[in-house]
Amino acid sequence: SILSARTVIADHTEVDAAHEGEGVGLFLLEAMLKDARAEGFTIVPLCPFVNAQRRKHPDWADLFNV
């Protein structure tokens, strides 16, 4: 969800059950992070998966609006 031109909400990450555990969710999140850097927006991490990954990667801190 887009909150503003500078803030995007990551409210849900869904991967087909047939592909769970294959790293697809992380791939999607990394693509979002790349877009955030390139386009200059921050992410509000409401999704539990995104929040868990954010805590594991302190080097991503500048991309999150918490």
N, C-alpha and C positions, 0 to 999 in steps of 0.2 A: 504494500500500500504506500502511496506517495502522500506524505504529510505536507511537504512544501518542496520547492525546487532544491533545497539544501538538506532535506531530511526525508528518509525513507524508512518505513516500518517493516521489519522482518517479523511477521506475525505467525508464519507457518512454513515449515519445510516438509514436503511430502515426497517420498520415494516409493515407487511401485514395490509391493511386497516381494516380488521375484528378484529385486535388486538390493534389498536391505543387506547391510554389512559389506557392500562392495565399494564404499567410499563415494557414492554418488551424491549424497547430501553435502559432504565436505567439498566436492567439486563444484556444486552449485553455489555454496557459500563463498568459495574462493573467487568465483566469477563475479559475484556481487561485490566483493571487496575490491576487486580489480576495477570494476565500474565506478565504485565510490571514489577511489583514488583518481581515476582519469577524469571524472565529471565533477568532483569536488563536493560530494554530499556525504552526510553521516547517516548512520543506521541506528534506529531504535530497536534493540534486540528483544522483542517480546516472545519469540519462538524459543522454547526450552533447548532445542538443539543448538541454535545460534548462540544462545547465552552460554551454554556449556563449552562450546568451542572458543568463544570470546575469552572465557576464564583460562583456558588452556594456552592461549596465544596472547600474552601481554603486549607483544609487538604490534598487535592490531588495534591497540587502545585508541589511537587517534581517529579511527574510523567509526567509533561507536559513540552514540549520544545517550549516556546513562546518568 
